[in-house]
Amino acid sequence: MTLMIIQLLIVLAALYVGSRYGSLALGAISGIGLAILVFGFGMKPGTPPTDVIYIIIAAVTCAGVLQASGGMDWLIQLAEKLLRKHPDRITILAPFCTFFLTVLVGTGHVVYTLMPIIVDIAIKKGIRPERPCAVASVASQVGITCSPIAAAVVAFVTISNANGYDVAIPQVLMVTIPACLIGLLCAALASFRRGKDLDKDPEFQKRIADPQIHNYIYGSDATTLDKVIDKKAKTAVYIFVTAILVIVGLAFCQMVLSKEALARLPKMNIAIQIIMLCATALMIILCKIDLKNAVSGSVWKSGMVAVVAIYGIAWMADTYFGNYMDQIKEMLTGIVTQYPWSIALVFFLVSVLINSQGAVVVAMLPLAYQLGIPGPVLLGVLPSVYGYFFIPNYPSDIATVNFDRTGTTVIGKYLLNHSFMMPGLISIFVSTIVGYLMTTVLFPGYFAGFGA
């Protein structure tokens, strides 16, 4: 037991040190932890999550080319038109815009372009920017578990199928999308009257008494409406959306076709890779995209960083848990049998540490299945894999603080009293409960006798 604890501390230390340097370092420094476990303690190496990594590479490359085409600018422009049409409802509409952008492209990093616009609209309407900004930043990450091409969703389906739970992408989205939308709505409503209005905030009024600061806050505009979107950008969006629809369509086919018919189709993880690569090729050929812009864009860069993070973290975790599975089962089986939902707390805490929903799924889902937790339970609590808002060091949260010229969106003097804590906790708590309740209704057979 002592050796097991020492090795666990090594795993945690690798994750902690990696998190101090960022996502890329998380994967690389996890490699050091892996080396210590394998070469230092003689552990049998686990298996790196190659299937999931290949899918991420294909999806991120496709989304990166979409960004380089100008297609994302068009999507942001459409969102801005909606927000400017209803500025008084920006606290409700902004998080839904960032959520659905993430659902569409599979990454939350699209929020960087829209956030300055959200700030600009809030300021001009006299609304405290913290209200829409904080919940919109949270929403951009909540959308990860609702996207058919996001690593977390694909990994959940791939790992679940390998562990005997035959679930398809549409079935996952049928639970996560409504659950997360309800959670976000609750968070947005809680944020609607959050803090003092700008005209009643003495600290803010004191700041803008300085003409220079007043000009900085009110003297600039952020908009994409002046951008001219050409036909090539729109064509790229149509290709991208068609590819997603084809993926979802194939997933539906897997749900209704006979075993004989399914045997003639490629597995879903292979199908996603093929479709994403074909969509990428069509965008390159038909839209004549400068590929230098694709690989230098924020979407492609952040996606490749996620690949490295998942690669190192999941491999190290699989090595540790694989070598101690019998002991872990003995310690935790009683708890998860009586309280299967408690695995959500584990997912959340691990996410706080490693800042990647895909990595949480890849690293922890196999362990959850080994502990005997039913697949529907794990599907229901899937929203809980987002917990890295808890410590506000994620790029989207830091960027949001910097975009808010009024200074109302803050990290907080004591680190944890930051603007993202309240909407984050409300959103994930409500989404997880709703998701769990939905799966008990949709899959009652899996719960019969469990925990009795």
C-alpha positions in Angstrom: 0.0 0.0 0.0 2.9 2.4 0.8 4.4 1.8 -2.6 1.0 2.4 -4.3 0.7 5.7 -2.5 4.2 6.8 -3.4 3.6 6.0 -7.0 0.3 7.9 -6.9 2.1 10.9 -5.5 4.5 10.7 -8.5 1.5 10.8 -10.9 -0.1 13.7 -9.1 3.2 15.6 -8.9 3.7 15.2 -12.7 0.2 16.5 -13.3 0.7 19.4 -10.9 4.1 20.5 -12.3 2.7 20.1 -15.8 -0.3 22.3 -15.0 2.0 25.1 -13.9 3.6 25.3 -17.3 0.5 24.7 -19.5 -1.2 22.1 -21.6 1.7 21.2 -23.7 3.9 20.7 -20.6 1.2 18.5 -19.1 1.7 15.9 -21.7 5.5 16.1 -21.8 6.0 16.2 -18.0 3.5 13.3 -17.7 6.1 11.4 -19.8 8.6 11.9 -16.9 6.1 10.5 -14.5 5.5 7.6 -16.9 9.3 7.0 -17.2 9.7 6.9 -13.4 6.8 4.4 -13.1 8.1 2.1 -15.9 11.9 2.4 -15.5 12.1 3.3 -11.8 9.4 0.9 -10.4 9.3 -1.7 -13.1 5.6 -1.2 -13.9 4.2 -2.6 -17.1 3.5 0.3 -19.5 -0.1 1.0 -20.3 -1.5 1.6 -23.8 -1.4 5.1 -25.3 -4.9 6.3 -26.6 -4.0 6.2 -30.3 -7.6 5.9 -31.7 -8.7 9.0 -29.9 -5.6 10.9 -30.9 -6.1 10.1 -34.5 -9.6 11.4 -34.4 -8.5 14.6 -32.7 -5.8 15.2 -35.3 -8.4 14.8 -38.1 -11.0 17.0 -36.5 -8.6 19.7 -35.5 -7.0 19.8 -38.9 -10.4 20.2 -40.5 -11.4 23.0 -38.0 -8.1 24.7 -38.5 -8.6 24.8 -42.3 -12.1 26.1 -41.7 -10.6 28.9 -39.6 -8.0 29.7 -42.3 -10.8 29.9 -44.9 -12.5 32.7 -43.0 -15.5 30.5 -42.3 -15.2 31.0 -38.6 -15.3 34.8 -39.1 -18.7 34.3 -40.8 -20.0 32.2 -37.9 -18.8 34.9 -35.4 -20.4 37.5 -37.6 -23.8 35.7 -37.5 -23.5 35.4 -33.7 -22.7 39.1 -33.4 -25.7 40.1 -35.4 -27.9 38.2 -33.0 -26.3 39.7 -30.0 -26.5 43.3 -31.3 -30.1 42.8 -32.2 -31.0 42.0 -28.6 -28.3 43.8 -26.5 -30.5 43.8 -23.3 -30.5 40.0 -23.3 -26.8 39.5 -23.8 -26.4 37.8 -20.5 -28.7 35.0 -21.7 -27.8 35.0 -25.4 -24.0 35.3 -25.1 -23.4 31.9 -23.4 -25.7 30.2 -25.9 -23.8 31.7 -28.8 -20.4 30.5 -27.4 -21.9 27.1 -26.5 -23.2 26.4 -30.0 -20.0 27.7 -31.7 -18.1 25.1 -29.6 -20.7 22.4 -30.4 -20.2 23.1 -34.1 -16.4 23.3 -34.4 -15.4 21.0 -31.5 -13.2 23.4 -29.6 -13.9 26.2 -27.1 -11.1 28.4 -28.4 -13.5 30.2 -30.8 -14.5 32.3 -27.8 -11.5 34.6 -28.3 -13.0 36.3 -31.3 -16.5 36.7 -29.9 -15.6 37.8 -26.3 -14.5 41.4 -27.2 -17.8 41.8 -29.0 -19.7 40.6 -25.9 -17.8 43.1 -23.8 -18.4 45.9 -26.3 -22.2 45.3 -26.4 -22.5 45.1 -22.6 -20.6 48.4 -22.1 -22.7 50.2 -24.7 -25.9 48.9 -23.1 -24.6 49.8 -19.6 -24.6 46.2 -18.5 -21.9 45.0 -16.1 -19.7 42.9 -18.5 -18.9 40.4 -15.8 -22.5 39.0 -16.2 -22.3 37.8 -19.8 -18.6 37.4 -20.0 -18.1 34.9 -17.1 -21.0 32.6 -18.1 -20.1 32.9 -21.8 -16.5 31.7 -21.1 -17.9 28.8 -19.1 -20.4 28.0 -21.8 -17.6 27.8 -24.4 -16.1 24.9 -22.5 -19.4 23.2 -21.5 -20.1 22.8 -25.2 -17.2 20.3 -25.5 -19.3 17.3 -24.2 -22.0 18.3 -26.7 -20.0 18.3 -29.9 -20.0 15.3 -32.2 -16.4 15.9 -33.2 -15.0 16.9 -29.8 -12.3 14.6 -28.2 -14.4 14.0 -25.0 -17.4 12.8 -26.9 -15.5 10.6 -29.4 -13.4 9.2 -26.6 -16.5 8.4 -24.5 -18.1 6.5 -27.4 -14.9 4.7 -28.3 -14.0 3.6 -24.8 -17.7 2.7 -23.9 -18.0 0.5 -27.0 -14.8 -1.3 -26.1 -16.2 -1.9 -22.6 -19.5 -3.4 -23.7 -21.7 -0.3 -23.6 -22.9 0.1 -27.2 -23.6 3.8 -27.3 -23.5 6.1 -30.4 -22.7 9.8 -30.7 -26.4 10.8 -31.2 -27.3 9.0 -28.0 -24.6 10.9 -26.1 -25.8 14.2 -27.5 -29.4 13.4 -26.7 -28.4 13.5 -23.1 -25.6 16.1 -22.9 -27.1 18.8 -25.1 -30.4 19.3 -23.1 -28.7 18.7 -19.8 -26.0 21.3 -20.5 -28.4 23.8 -21.9 -30.5 23.6 -18.8 -27.4 24.0 -16.7 -26.3 27.0 -18.7 -29.7 28.6 -18.5 -29.6 28.4 -14.7 -26.1 29.9 -14.7 -27.2 32.7 -17.0 -30.3 33.5 -14.9 -28.2 33.5 -11.8 -25.8 36.0 -13.5 -28.5 38.3 -14.8 -28.4 40.7 -11.8 -25.0 39.8 -10.6 -23.0 42.6 -9.1 -23.8 46.3 -9.3 -24.8 48.0 -12.5 -22.0 50.1 -13.9 -23.7 53.4 -13.2 -24.2 52.3 -9.5 -20.7 50.8 -9.0 -18.7 53.4 -7.0 -15.4 51.8 -7.8 -16.1 51.8 -11.5 -17.4 55.4 -11.4 -14.2 56.4 -9.6 -12.1 54.8 -12.3 -13.8 56.4 -15.3 -13.5 59.8 -13.6 -10.0 59.7 -15.2 -10.5 60.9 -18.8 -7.8 58.5 -20.1 -9.5 55.5 -18.5 -12.9 56.7 -19.7 -11.6 56.9 -23.3 -10.0 53.5 -23.0 -13.3 51.9 -21.9 -15.8 53.8 -24.0 -13.7 55.1 -26.9 -13.1 51.8 -28.7 -15.3 49.4 -30.7 -15.1 45.7 -31.3 -17.0 44.3 -34.3 -16.8 41.8 -37.1 -19.6 43.3 -39.1 -17.3 45.4 -41.2 -15.6 42.3 -42.5 -16.4 41.2 -46.0 -17.1 37.4 -46.0 -16.4 36.0 -49.5 -18.1 33.0 -51.1 -15.1 30.7 -50.4 -15.5 31.2 -46.6 -19.2 30.3 -46.8 -18.4 27.3 -49.0 -16.0 26.1 -46.4 -18.6 26.3 -43.7 -21.1 24.4 -45.8 -18.5 21.6 -46.4 -17.7 21.5 -42.7 -21.3 21.4 -41.6 -22.1 18.7 -44.2 -19.2 16.6 -42.8 -20.6 16.8 -39.3 -24.1 15.9 -40.6 -22.7 12.9 -42.4 -20.9 11.8 -39.2 -24.1 12.1 -37.2 -26.0 10.3 -39.9 -23.6 7.4 -39.9 -23.9 7.2 -36.1 -27.7 7.0 -36.4 -27.2 4.2 -38.9 -25.2 2.3 -36.3 -28.2 2.5 -34.0 -30.8 1.1 -36.4 -28.9 -1.2 -38.8 -28.7 -5.0 -38.3 -25.4 -6.5 -37.2 -24.9 -7.9 -40.7 -25.3 -4.5 -42.2 -23.0 -2.9 -39.6 -20.3 -5.4 -40.4 -20.0 -3.8 -43.8 -19.5 -0.3 -42.4 -16.2 0.9 -40.9 -16.1 1.5 -37.2 -17.2 5.0 -36.1 -13.7 6.1 -35.1 -12.4 5.2 -38.5 -15.4 6.8 -40.3 -14.9 10.1 -38.4 -11.3 10.3 -39.5 -12.1 9.5 -43.1 -14.9 12.1 -43.3 -12.9 14.8 -41.6 -9.9 14.3 -43.9 -12.2 14.4 -47.0 -13.8 17.6 -45.8 -10.4 19.1 -45.2 -9.3 18.2 -48.7 -12.5 19.6 -50.3 -12.0 22.9 -48.4 -8.4 23.1 -49.6 -9.2 22.4 -53.2 -12.4 24.4 -53.6 -11.6 27.3 -51.4 -7.9 27.7 -52.2 -6.8 28.1 -48.6 -3.4 29.3 -47.5 -2.3 26.4 -45.4 0.2 28.5 -43.5 -2.7 30.3 -41.9 -4.3 26.9 -41.0 -1.3 25.7 -39.0 -0.7 29.1 -37.4 -4.3 29.6 -36.3 -5.5 29.3 -32.7 -7.7 26.3 -33.4 -5.0 24.1 -34.9 -2.4 25.1 -32.4 -4.7 24.5 -29.4 -5.8 21.2 -30.9 -2.3 19.9 -31.3 -1.5 21.0 -27.8 -4.5 18.9 -26.6 -3.1 15.9 -28.5 0.1 16.0 -26.6 -1.6 16.6 -23.3 -4.0 13.6 -23.8 -1.1 11.4 -25.1 1.1 11.9 -22.0 -1.6 12.1 -19.3 -3.7 9.1 -20.5 -0.7 6.9 -21.0 0.6 7.6 -17.5 -2.8 7.2 -16.0 -3.4 3.9 -17.8 -0.1 2.6 -16.6 -0.8 3.4 -13.0 -4.4 2.2 -12.8 -3.7 -0.8 -14.9 -1.1 -2.1 -12.5 -3.3 -1.5 -9.4 -6.7 -2.3 -10.8 -7.4 -5.1 -8.4 -6.5 -3.0 -5.3 -8.5 0.0 -6.6 -11.5 -2.2 -7.2 -11.3 -3.6 -3.7 -11.2 -0.1 -2.2 -13.8 1.7 -4.3 -16.3 -1.0 -5.4 -18.5 -0.6 -2.3 -18.7 3.2 -2.7 -19.6 3.2 -6.4 -22.1 0.4 -5.9 -24.0 2.4 -3.3 -23.4 5.8 -4.9 -22.6 5.4 -8.6 -23.0 9.1 -9.2 -20.0 9.7 -7.0 -17.7 9.0 -10.0 -18.8 12.6 -11.1 -16.8 14.0 -8.2 -13.7 12.1 -9.4 -14.1 13.3 -12.9 -14.5 16.9 -11.7 -11.5 16.8 -9.4 -9.3 15.3 -12.1 -10.4 18.0 -14.5 -9.5 20.7 -12.1 -6.0 19.3 -12.1 -5.4 18.5 -15.8 -7.4 21.2 -17.7 -8.7 18.8 -20.5 -12.1 17.2 -20.8 -10.8 14.8 -23.4 -7.9 13.8 -21.2 -10.2 13.2 -18.2 -12.4 10.9 -20.3 -9.5 9.0 -21.8 -7.7 8.6 -18.5 -10.6 7.9 -16.1 -13.4 6.3 -18.1 -11.7 2.9 -18.4 -11.2 2.9 -14.6 -14.9 3.7 -14.1 -15.9 0.8 -16.3 -13.5 -1.5 -14.5 -15.1 -0.5 -11.2 -18.4 -1.8 -12.7 -20.2 1.5 -13.1 -23.0 1.2 -15.7 -22.5 3.0 -19.0 -25.7 5.1 -18.7 -24.5 6.4 -15.3 -21.2 7.5 -16.9 -23.1 9.1 -19.7 -25.4 11.0 -17.3 -22.5 12.5 -15.4 -20.4 13.3 -18.5 -20.8 17.0 -18.0 -18.8 16.7 -14.8 -15.5 16.3 -16.8 -15.4 20.1 -17.0 -13.9 21.4 -13.8 -11.0 23.5 -14.8 -12.9 26.8 -14.3 -12.4 26.1 -10.5 -8.8 27.4 -10.7 -8.9 30.2 -13.2 -5.7 29.4 -15.2 -7.3 28.2 -18.4 -6.5 30.4 -21.5 -10.2 31.3 -22.3 -10.8 32.5 -18.7 -7.6 34.6 -18.6 -8.4 36.0 -22.0 -11.9 36.9 -20.9 -10.5 38.9 -17.9 -8.2 40.8 -20.3 -10.9 41.5 -22.8 -13.2 43.1 -20.1 -12.0 46.7 -20.3 -14.2 47.7 -17.3 -12.3 45.4 -14.9 -15.5 43.8 -13.6 -14.5 40.2 -14.7 -11.8 39.3 -12.2 -9.5 36.5 -11.0 -10.0 37.6 -7.4 -7.6 38.5 -4.6 -7.8 35.0 -3.1 -7.7 33.1 -6.4 -10.9 31.1 -5.9 -13.2 34.1 -5.5 -13.2 34.8 -9.2 -15.9 35.6 -11.7 -16.2 32.1 -13.2 -16.8 30.2 -10.0 -20.5 30.9 -9.6 -21.6 30.2 -13.2 -19.3 27.3 -13.5 -20.5 25.5 -10.3 -24.2 26.1 -11.1 -23.8 25.0 -14.7 -21.9 21.8 -14.0 -24.0 20.9 -10.9 -27.3 21.3 -12.7 -26.1 19.7 -15.9 -24.8 16.6 -14.1 -28.0 16.1 -12.1 -30.2 16.6 -15.2 -28.0 14.2 -17.2 -28.1 11.6 -14.5 -31.8 11.8 -14.1 -32.3 11.6 -17.9 -30.3 8.4 -18.2 -32.3 6.8 -15.3 -35.4 7.4 -17.4 -33.9 6.5 -20.8 -32.0 3.4 -19.7 -34.0 2.0 -16.6 -32.8 -1.5 -17.3 -29.2 -0.7 -16.5 -30.2 0.6 -13.1 -32.3 -2.4 -12.0 -30.8 -3.8 -8.9 -27.7 -1.6 -9.1 -26.9 -0.2 -5.6 -29.7 -2.3 -4.0 
